[in-house]
Amino acid sequence: MKTVNPHNQNPFGIPPGYMEAIEDSVMLKIAEADLRELVPNSGFKMPQDYLSSIEPKVLSKLNPVKEKTPVITLFNKRNAIAALAIAACLLLIVTIFNSPTQTENVTLAQIETEDLTNFISSDAISFTDQELVAFYQDENIEFNAEPAQEDISQEDLEEYVLDYLDATDLLEQYEQ
């Protein structure tokens, strides 16, 4: 028995009917070439400057110029201003009728000292030295301009300077 080796077979095959149709296709190509020699002009002629003028025509048809249509806005400025004026009037009326008839006068004695100190120290209000002196003189508040004489040791002074003062602050104070 003879075994067939699949590796020795020709992988290239001829399609069915190829040999019968090849003669007709070659003859058709030859006849076509003969006809082209007989007719030198195909009958089609390109107009002069056709390629330079075709692009604007095509682009104008692709992007037609849209006519501007009038726009009707939903919110008119006059209507918006009128609505805001009405709202402001209503707010004013509500505020007037809901306000208390008598205002309470708060005296300095009713404000706690700690709250006042926190308000001033939070930089919500700032006073210059001259304003504070004028305030103390107007209120007849006695203050001692001289610092209290206490015995401070050299070590305590050095510790305070190192702990609480910055070198740049000291230089600025010295330069002034």
Steps between C-alpha positions, in 0.01 A plus 500: 500500500628842403482781757446854382731758654297820552818711490581413138169628361492827301323765712427716196195397309322630193144615549242302307428645153811718499660348191181538294449869596861621470496512121187717492635748756833543315321557169273758665800696628660503154177621336469775760855622429430504123188709554688754707749551218217560252323761717764749624251726681266354760240771450539639851665839537573680826409870500777753548572589873263223607718370785561845647132602490336175613609516865316824593186377324501170687571666835219752449256216443626307802483797740211717386486846651228501760275799507479673833165444661373733768551368851218534747636498852304335777612744766468866413720749690205720581305207643801386705553849644131528585506162677809600699339831600186322621709250698699784662179682597353186654821438694498857627136472611561169679808644672317811616198315644704224665754729666463555875339827596761586759869443459699391798784726598794294610727666748867434552418356841286226339784378279727257670863600523619173352281542191627852448861388541451215251338738252788745514773234502349315200590799279133559429572853615833672525595805697812710477678606813374856463137380472536292816653790694220728381240241605649462848512877547139543382371228733703626794672167538818518693793312367855488603739576215792363694549125505480328832834458664562133551819323559565289189804283498735492205423131443123559485548785255722288271255210515209728409690652206602159365155347541265778390689742279620448146839630386346689206254674735786606724695639204198693379442647847869592527499673158197709589 
